[in-house]
Amino acid sequence: FISKGEEKLRAYIESEDTDYKNMSKTLNDENKKLIESCTMTGESHDVLHEWLAPHLELTAALNSAENQEKAEEVIQKLNSSFKEFHKYFK
């Protein structure tokens, strides 16, 4: 679900889409699926949650962005968040 979210964000950026509310919904849907299906335990689970909590905040911030300019700032932070994820997980 993380990979799907990342792919969809990348496609959003590459297509120069501007429907950030829909992008927020898409990411939120993938995040919900991730949370519902999580079976990880131990240290990897803890590390995932350290990454996931700020990522969820960014998704919420995208949904509440006041305008396209603010949304683009959040989109870039979300893109960085996915890159950060890959530092911990393959």
Secondary structure, 3 states (H helix, E strand, C coil): CHHHHHHHHHHHHHCCCCCHHHHHHHHHHHHHHHHHHCCCCHHHHHHHHHHHHHHHHHHHHHHCCCCHHHHHHHHHHHHHHHHHHHHHCC
